[in-house]
Structure formats: structure tokens, C-alpha cells
Amino acid sequence: MITGELRNKVDKIWETFWTGGITNPLDVIEQFTYLLFIKQLDDVETTKENEANFLGIPFESMFPEDCQKYRWSKFKNLGSAEEMYDVVLNGVFPFIKNLHQDGDSAYAKYMGDAIFKIPTPSMLTKIVDSIDGLELGEADTKGDLYEYLLSRVATAGTNGQFRTPRHIIKMMVNLVKPTPEDIIIDPAMGSAGFLIEAQQYLRENHADMFLNAGLREHFNNNMFYGNDMDRTMLRIGAMNMLLHGVDNPNISYRDSLSEQNIDTEKYTLVLANPPFKGSLDYEAVSSDLLKITKTKKTELLFLALFLRILKKGGRAAVIVPDGVLFGSSNAHKQIRKEILDNNKLDAVISMPSGVFKPYAGVSTAILIFTKTGSGGTDKVWFYDMKADGFSLDDKRQEISENDIPDIIERFNNFEAEAERKRTQQSFFVPVEEIVSNDYDLSINKYKEVEYEAVEYEPTEVIFEKIEEIETQIQQELAELKKLLCDS
């Protein structure tokens, strides 16, 4: 989460939107994002221009000669508020809407119905000046900014428009290690945080893939997929991906759980934090999913979906509410049985309930599994995460305790985990034991607690001490009373 001076600046920008008449939180986020996007387009352009000049190579600008005035660094310095407003409304905004205007790209599809809603020149001037003062140097800071903005949406419980904390996403990506050949999907993508982190991992760990024309083409056009039912989020996600250098992500306006989603064995990696709350009518859910687990609960249906859309050998790292691990309904048991018996469950990482504060206090876990279609689970690795590097209250301030590095290290060195005792933070449980416990996946079912024997003094000694203290209190009260009465 953003803190301190940056947070105060963002709050002031939000207040400017609010007092100017834009009071719908998602409208604020959308308009804020457009302006951030416009600024960052210019920042990216400047960086590329400087690099080309340094290397002495030709530079092809995304801003044609007659559109140079649409760059943030140009229009922010125009003489009057009215002139800047006219340039942004009638020049800059149409320009960004028509970027990648081939009709097929995610950006073209979801920017087509974008509307510029800032009503007055003076309001735009205030917001542009304020955004110009934001220090967003690190790529991750923008994600933190989105997280903070989304946390202010009052309808959190209904629409679930929240970004998973960046450090949790990063941990999940580091656990499954995307490869240059992967086809990656988040079926409930929101602002595309998982896809952004996956592409960043590939840039940092497989930079040589961009020297291969085929892999580069795959990265830009066929690697990343995302679905969402909120067009605002789709626009934000499309802008996010474009700014991070993914030219043509496959982002779709789609209810992933419905019959309209016919994807089957298409992807090699699922990264997701699907909606937990709410239930659906059976008529609205794909019949294929109901065959795996007959339920109206979205968290169970999404697990069934992940199994359907993964190719054989495909992996998933997904967040689920704790109830999925131990729920006693037939639907809960069916989906756990399907993952354990017919596929390969690798790990269950239990997270503390404060991870999603300040806007949700639900306890969650990360499931990591591989689709095999023929079983393969022999033992399951459990980890009891107690700290994620931030306080577990609403403030979520940075602290020194952090289990994430330990989780990644241990997950990548399973051989050393074999002898771990169940009194420790991580350990293996044989699948036979899990099956005999009704497929229960809650760590508390298997964790052993060591109790230290505490020896107390004999009762008569304790009473003697209490009586001594009582006598002393009475003596001191009597002395105090005497002093007060004599005076």
C-alpha cells in the first residue's frame, strides 16, 4: 500500500474529482487512470528517445509530428487552462483512444467506449498539476496506487473490484515460474496484476526469449489472456499491459463461468484470485462445470473451471477462501476429491486473515496444483504463513517479519522438506491421510502443537503471597487515610 506523502497527494487528487462533481469511485479511478496513462506514454516515449539518441539509432515516435503537442510534457505547459482543456479533450483523448486501432486488439476494443468526464478547464489543470507531482518511478508503485484507489470503492462487498496485494502476486508467480512457452490466463483479471507480474518475471529471468522471433511474437500476441465482466477494469487492464510492453494481450469481456466461455484445455498456467462472495443460478453456469461440482458457489466453480481450461501438465496457483479447504458440503468435497484423486495437488499455503485488509478480513490460502487427468498426488506440502512483511491490521505497515522468502526457498527445495516435523511451519502430509480425513486440506488438521509444561507453585504458597499483598495494601490504605484526615 502507498503511504505518507504520496498517499496524501493521491487523497487530494481524489478530493479534486469529488468536489468537481465526479463522485462515483470507479469513474474517479477510470479518469485518474486515463491521465496517468497519458503521462506514462510520454515518459516511456522520452526514455526510448533518449536511448535511441545515446545508441545513435533512428527513433520512430508513437506520436507523429502533428501529434507531438499531445505529449504530457507539451500540453501541461500551455498558456491557459482553456487551451490545455481543448487540446486534451479534442486531441489527446481521441489520440489515446485510437492507439492500436486495428479493431482486434484489447486496447482498441475497450478504449472505444471510453469517455472523458472531467467537466472544466480549471479542474483538469488542478489534476494535471497534482499528477505531475506524483513520484511514480518504480513500476510497482503504479500497482500500489491502483490498490489504494480500489480500496476506496465503497461497494467492495458487491463488485469485488480489488487488486491482490503485489507482493502476494509476486510470490505466486515466483512459485510457478512462467516459461517463454507458457499460455497464461487470469479468468477474473481485474486490473491485470497477475499478467503484469508474469510478464515482468519473464523479462527478468528469460530476457533471451526476445532475441527469438517466434517467442517474441508469442509473448506479444498469444501468451497472455484475461477475462472480466467490468469494462472499466478491462480498459485499465489493457492500458496496464500496453504500458508494460505487451502489444496485444487477449483480454475479453466475458463471464468465465457461463456457457459463453467454451475454453477447454487451452492454457498452460492459471494465475488467479477469483471472486469469493456470492452465488449464481444454475442456469447461468456452464453445465461442464456443474458436472465436476454441483454448486452455486463461485469459489468452487472457478476451481472446476481451472481444471477444464488447463492443458494436461498445466499448472495453477490460485487463491481460495479457507472454507474451500474444509467445507463439509458435497460440492466442497467433490472439488477437493477431483483435484487430489484425478490431478496432482502440490501445495497448500495458508495465509493470515490480515493479508487483504483494509478492505477484507477473510482467511485465505493458495492452492498450487498440476492438471494430469490421471492422478499423481502422493503427498501435499503445507505451509503456515504467519507474516507477509506487513502488519495484519488495517494500516498494513511494513514490518521485518516476512515468511515469503522462506516459502519460495522451501517450495523450490522439496527434498529438504521430507524430514520436517509437523510442529514446524512447513511439512508434507501423505495423500492417504488426507483422503481418510474426508479430503480436508486445512493445515490445522495436520499441524501438531508442542505444549511446554509449566510448573506452578503449590496452592498454599500462592494464597500466602496473595494474603501478604492484601495485608500490604490495607496497611498503605490506612496510612493514606490517616494522612488525609489529619490534614
C-alpha positions in Angstrom: 0.0 0.0 0.0 1.1 3.6 -0.6 1.9 5.6 2.5 3.0 9.0 3.6 3.4 11.9 1.3 2.3 10.0 -1.9 -0.9 8.9 -0.2 -1.7 12.4 0.9 -1.2 13.7 -2.7 -3.5 11.0 -4.1 -6.2 11.8 -1.5 -6.0 15.5 -2.6 -6.5 14.5 -6.2 -9.5 12.3 -5.2 -10.9 15.3 -3.4 -10.5 17.4 -6.5 -12.5 14.9 -8.5 -15.1 14.7 -5.8 -15.6 18.4 -5.4 -15.7 18.8 -9.2 -18.8 16.5 -9.4 -17.2 13.1 -10.2 -18.4 11.1 -7.2 -18.7 7.6 -8.5 -15.4 5.9 -7.2 -15.0 3.8 -10.3 -15.4 6.9 -12.5 -12.7 8.6 -10.4 -10.4 5.6 -10.9 -11.0 5.5 -14.6 -10.4 9.2 -15.2 -7.4 9.1 -12.9 -6.0 6.1 -14.9 -6.5 7.8 -18.3 -4.4 10.8 -17.1 -1.7 8.5 -15.5 -1.7 6.6 -18.8 -1.2 9.7 -20.9 1.7 10.9 -18.6 3.4 7.5 -18.7 3.1 7.3 -22.5 5.1 10.4 -22.6 7.6 9.1 -20.0 8.1 5.8 -22.0 8.5 7.8 -25.2 11.1 10.1 -23.6 13.1 7.1 -22.3 13.1 5.4 -25.7 14.0 8.6 -27.4 17.0 9.1 -25.1 18.1 5.5 -25.6 18.0 5.9 -29.4 20.0 9.1 -29.2 22.5 7.5 -26.9 22.9 4.5 -29.2 22.9 6.6 -32.4 20.0 4.7 -34.0 16.9 6.0 -35.7 13.9 6.6 -33.4 10.3 6.1 -34.6 7.9 8.0 -32.3 4.4 6.8 -31.5 3.5 10.5 -31.6 3.5 11.6 -35.3 4.9 15.1 -36.0 1.4 16.7 -35.9 0.6 14.9 -32.6 3.7 16.0 -30.7 1.6 18.6 -28.9 -0.4 15.7 -27.4 2.5 14.6 -25.2 2.1 15.3 -21.5 5.3 17.3 -21.3 4.0 19.6 -24.1 0.3 20.3 -23.2 0.9 20.7 -19.4 2.9 23.9 -20.2 0.3 25.5 -22.4 -0.5 29.1 -21.6 -4.1 28.9 -20.4 -6.3 26.3 -18.7 -8.9 26.6 -21.6 -6.2 25.9 -24.2 -5.0 22.8 -22.3 -8.5 21.6 -21.9 -9.3 21.9 -25.6 -6.1 20.0 -26.5 -6.8 17.2 -24.1 -10.5 16.9 -24.9 -10.3 17.2 -28.6 -6.7 16.0 -29.3 -5.1 13.9 -26.6 -8.1 11.8 -25.6 -9.1 10.9 -29.2 -5.4 10.1 -29.8 -5.1 7.6 -27.0 -8.5 6.0 -27.9 -7.2 5.3 -31.4 -3.8 3.8 -30.4 -3.6 0.3 -31.7 -6.7 1.0 -33.8 -6.6 -2.3 -35.7 -10.0 -3.3 -34.3 -8.8 -6.5 -32.9 -6.5 -5.6 -30.0 -7.8 -5.5 -26.5 -6.8 -1.9 -26.3 -8.9 -0.9 -29.3 -11.9 -2.9 -28.2 -12.1 -1.5 -24.7 -11.0 2.1 -25.2 -13.6 2.5 -28.0 -16.3 3.5 -25.5 -14.1 5.4 -23.1 -15.5 8.8 -22.1 -13.6 11.8 -20.9 -15.6 13.1 -18.0 -13.6 15.9 -16.4 -16.0 18.9 -16.8 -14.0 22.1 -16.6 -10.6 23.5 -17.6 -9.8 24.6 -14.0 -10.5 21.1 -12.6 -8.3 19.5 -15.3 -5.5 22.0 -14.6 -5.5 21.1 -10.9 -5.5 17.4 -11.6 -2.7 17.6 -14.2 -0.6 19.7 -11.8 -1.2 17.2 -9.0 -0.4 14.1 -11.1 2.7 15.8 -12.3 3.9 16.0 -8.7 3.4 12.3 -8.1 6.6 10.3 -7.9 5.9 7.0 -9.6 9.4 6.0 -10.5 9.1 2.3 -9.8 6.8 0.1 -11.9 5.4 -1.4 -8.8 4.3 1.9 -7.4 1.6 2.2 -10.0 0.2 -1.1 -8.9 0.2 0.0 -5.3 -1.6 3.2 -6.4 -4.3 1.1 -8.1 -4.6 -1.0 -4.9 -5.1 2.1 -2.8 -7.6 3.6 -5.2 -9.6 0.4 -5.4 -9.6 0.1 -1.7 -11.7 3.3 -1.5 -14.6 1.8 -3.6 -17.5 1.7 -1.1 -19.1 -1.2 -2.9 -16.3 -3.6 -2.1 -18.5 -6.4 -0.9 -20.6 -6.4 -4.0 -18.3 -5.9 -7.0 -15.1 -7.2 -5.6 -13.0 -4.8 -7.7 -9.8 -5.2 -5.7 -6.3 -5.8 -6.7 -4.5 -8.7 -5.0 -1.5 -7.2 -3.0 1.5 -7.0 -5.3 3.9 -9.0 -3.0 1.4 -11.9 -2.9 1.1 -11.9 -6.7 4.9 -11.8 -7.0 5.3 -14.7 -4.6 2.8 -16.8 -6.5 4.5 -16.0 -9.8 7.9 -16.9 -8.3 6.5 -20.2 -7.1 5.2 -21.4 -10.5 8.0 -19.8 -12.6 6.4 -18.9 -16.0 8.3 -20.1 -19.1 8.6 -18.5 -22.5 6.3 -21.2 -24.0 3.5 -20.7 -21.4 0.0 -19.6 -22.3 -1.2 -17.7 -19.2 -4.7 -16.8 -18.1 -6.4 -15.0 -15.3 -10.1 -15.6 -15.7 -11.0 -12.9 -13.3 -8.3 -10.4 -14.2 -9.4 -7.0 -12.7 -6.6 -4.6 -13.5 -4.3 -7.5 -14.8 -2.0 -7.6 -11.9 -1.1 -11.3 -12.3 -0.5 -10.9 -16.0 1.7 -7.9 -15.4 3.8 -9.7 -12.8 4.1 -12.8 -15.1 5.5 -10.7 -18.0 7.9 -9.0 -15.6 9.2 -12.3 -14.3 9.8 -13.4 -18.0 11.7 -10.2 -18.7 13.9 -10.7 -15.7 14.5 -14.4 -16.0 14.2 -15.2 -19.7 15.5 -12.0 -21.4 16.9 -14.1 -24.2 13.4 -15.0 -25.4 13.1 -11.6 -27.0 16.0 -12.5 -29.3 13.9 -15.3 -30.8 11.3 -14.0 -33.3 8.8 -16.8 -32.6 8.9 -16.4 -28.8 8.8 -12.6 -29.1 5.7 -13.0 -31.3 4.2 -15.4 -28.8 4.9 -13.0 -25.9 3.2 -10.1 -27.6 0.2 -11.9 -29.1 -0.6 -15.3 -27.8 0.8 -15.6 -24.3 -1.5 -13.5 -22.1 -5.2 -13.9 -21.6 -7.7 -12.3 -19.2 -11.4 -12.2 -18.7 -13.6 -9.8 -16.7 -17.1 -8.6 -16.6 -16.4 -4.9 -15.9 -15.4 -2.8 -18.9 -13.7 -0.3 -16.6 -11.4 -2.9 -15.4 -10.8 -4.2 -18.9 -9.8 -0.7 -20.0 -7.5 -0.3 -17.0 -6.0 -3.8 -17.7 -5.5 -3.0 -21.4 -3.7 0.2 -20.6 -1.6 -1.5 -17.9 -0.5 -4.2 -20.3 0.3 -1.8 -23.1 2.4 0.4 -20.8 4.3 -2.8 -19.7 5.2 -3.6 -23.3 2.7 -6.3 -24.1 1.4 -5.2 -27.5 -1.7 -7.4 -27.9 -3.0 -9.2 -24.8 -6.1 -11.3 -25.3 -8.4 -9.5 -22.9 -12.1 -10.4 -23.2 -15.4 -9.1 -21.8 -16.7 -12.4 -20.6 -18.3 -14.2 -17.7 -15.8 -17.0 -17.3 -18.3 -19.3 -15.6 -21.0 -19.1 -18.2 -21.8 -21.2 -21.2 -20.3 -18.5 -23.4 -16.8 -19.5 -22.2 -16.1 -22.6 -24.2 -12.3 -22.8 -23.4 -11.1 -26.3 -22.9 -7.5 -27.5 -22.4 -6.2 -24.2 -23.9 -3.8 -22.8 -21.3 -0.6 -24.0 -19.5 -0.7 -21.7 -16.5 -3.6 -20.2 -14.4 -2.9 -17.3 -12.0 -6.0 -16.0 -10.3 -7.7 -14.6 -7.2 -11.3 -15.2 -8.3 -14.4 -13.7 -6.6 -15.2 -15.4 -3.3 -18.6 -13.9 -2.5 -22.0 -14.6 -3.9 -23.6 -17.5 -5.6 -25.0 -18.0 -9.1 -28.1 -19.5 -10.6 -27.5 -23.0 -12.0 -28.9 -21.7 -15.3 -26.2 -19.1 -15.5 -23.3 -21.6 -15.1 -21.7 -23.8 -17.7 -23.0 -27.4 -17.5 -19.5 -28.7 -17.8 -18.6 -27.1 -14.5 -21.6 -28.4 -12.7 -20.6 -32.0 -13.7 -17.4 -31.5 -11.6 -19.1 -29.9 -8.6 -22.8 -29.1 -8.5 -22.8 -25.8 -6.6 -23.8 -22.2 -6.9 -20.6 -21.0 -5.0 -18.3 -19.0 -7.3 -15.1 -20.1 -5.5 -15.8 -23.8 -6.2 -17.0 -23.2 -9.7 -13.8 -21.3 -10.5 -11.7 -24.3 -9.4 -13.7 -26.5 -11.7 -13.1 -24.0 -14.5 -9.3 -24.0 -13.9 -9.2 -27.8 -14.3 -11.3 -27.6 -17.5 -9.3 -24.9 -19.2 -5.8 -26.2 -18.4 -3.9 -28.4 -20.8 -2.6 -31.7 -19.4 0.6 -30.8 -17.5 -0.7 -27.2 -17.0 -0.2 -25.6 -13.6 -2.3 -23.3 -11.4 -1.5 -21.0 -8.5 -4.8 -19.6 -7.2 -6.2 -18.0 -4.0 -9.2 -19.5 -2.3 -11.1 -18.7 0.9 -10.4 -21.1 3.8 -13.8 -22.6 3.6 -12.8 -24.3 0.3 -10.2 -26.3 2.3 -12.5 -27.8 4.9 -16.2 -27.2 3.8 -18.3 -30.2 4.5 -20.9 -29.9 1.7 -20.9 -32.4 -1.1 -19.7 -29.7 -3.5 -16.7 -28.8 -1.4 -15.7 -32.5 -1.1 -16.2 -33.1 -4.8 -13.8 -30.4 -5.9 -11.2 -31.4 -3.4 -11.5 -35.0 -4.4 -11.2 -34.1 -8.1 -8.0 -32.1 -7.5 -6.4 -34.8 -5.2 -7.6 -38.0 -6.9 -7.6 -37.1 -10.6 -4.9 -34.4 -10.7 -1.8 -33.5 -8.6 -2.1 -31.1 -5.7 1.4 -29.8 -4.9 0.9 -27.3 -2.1 -1.5 -25.6 0.3 -0.1 -22.3 1.7 -2.4 -20.9 4.4 -2.3 -17.1 4.7 -3.2 -15.0 7.7 -6.6 -13.2 7.6 -5.0 -9.7 7.5 -3.4 -10.1 4.1 -6.4 -8.5 2.3 -7.0 -5.7 4.8 -8.1 -2.9 4.9 -11.0 -4.0 2.7 -11.4 -7.6 3.6 -10.5 -9.7 6.6 -11.2 -13.2 5.2 -8.7 -16.0 5.8 -7.3 -17.4 2.6 -5.0 -20.0 1.1 -3.0 -20.5 -2.1 -3.5 -23.8 -3.9 -0.8 -24.9 -6.3 -1.8 -27.9 -8.5 -1.0 -29.5 -11.8 -3.6 -30.9 -14.2 -2.9 -34.5 -15.1 -6.3 -36.1 -15.6 -4.9 -39.3 -14.2 -3.9 -38.5 -10.6 -0.4 -38.2 -9.3 -0.8 -36.7 -5.8 1.3 -38.7 -3.4 1.9 -36.1 -0.7 0.9 -32.5 -0.2 3.2 -29.7 1.1 1.6 -27.5 3.7 3.0 -24.1 4.8 1.6 -22.0 7.7 2.3 -18.4 6.6 2.3 -16.2 9.7 3.7 -12.9 8.3 3.9 -11.4 4.9 6.1 -8.4 5.6 3.2 -6.1 6.6 1.2 -5.6 9.8 -2.0 -7.6 9.7 -4.2 -4.6 10.7 -6.0 -2.0 8.6 -2.8 0.1 8.3 -0.7 -2.7 6.7 2.6 -1.0 7.6 5.9 -2.6 6.6 7.4 -4.9 9.3 10.5 -7.1 9.4 8.7 -10.4 9.9 8.1 -12.0 6.4 7.7 -15.7 5.5 7.6 -15.1 1.8 11.3 -15.6 1.1 11.2 -18.8 3.2 8.1 -20.1 1.3 9.8 -19.6 -2.1 13.0 -21.2 -0.9 11.4 -24.3 0.6 9.0 -24.8 -2.3 11.9 -24.9 -4.6 13.8 -27.4 -2.4 11.2 -30.1 -1.6 13.9 -32.7 -0.9 14.9 -30.9 2.2 11.3 -30.8 3.5 10.9 -34.6 3.7 12.1 -34.8 7.3 10.3 -31.8 8.6 8.1 -32.4 11.7 4.5 -31.3 11.9 5.4 -29.0 14.7 7.3 -26.8 12.2 5.9 -24.2 9.8 6.0 -26.4 6.8 5.7 -30.2 6.3 4.4 -32.9 4.0 1.2 -34.9 4.5 0.7 -38.3 2.6 -2.4 -38.2 0.4 -3.8 -41.3 2.1 -4.1 -39.4 5.3 -5.8 -36.5 3.6 -8.3 -38.9 2.0 -9.0 -40.6 5.3 -9.8 -37.1 6.7 -12.6 -36.5 4.2 -10.2 -34.7 1.9 -9.7 -31.9 4.5 -7.0 -29.5 3.4 -6.9 -27.2 6.4 -3.4 -27.1 7.9 -4.7 -27.2 11.5 -6.0 -30.7 10.8 -2.4 -32.0 10.4 -0.3 -29.5 12.3 1.0 -30.7 15.7 1.4 -28.2 18.6 4.1 -28.7 21.2 3.0 -27.7 24.6 5.6 -26.7 27.2 4.9 -27.9 30.7 4.5 -25.1 33.1 5.1 -25.8 36.8 3.3 -23.6 39.3 3.9 -23.1 43.0 1.8 -25.1 45.4 -1.7 -23.6 46.1 -1.0 -22.8 49.7 2.2 -20.8 48.7 0.2 -18.8 46.1 -2.5 -18.0 48.7 0.1 -16.9 51.3 1.6 -14.4 48.7 -1.9 -13.1 47.9 -2.6 -12.6 51.6 0.7 -10.8 52.1 -0.1 -8.4 49.2 -3.6 -7.8 50.6 -2.2 -7.0 54.0 0.3 -4.6 52.5 -2.5 -2.9 50.5 -4.6 -2.5 53.7 -1.6 -1.0 55.6 -0.9 1.5 52.9 -4.6 2.5 52.6 -4.7 3.1 56.4 -1.6 5.3 56.2 -3.1 7.3 53.3 -6.4 7.7 55.2 -4.6 8.9 58.3 -2.6 11.5 56.3 -5.7 12.8 54.5 -7.8 13.0 57.7 -5.0 14.7 59.8 -4.5 17.4 57.2 
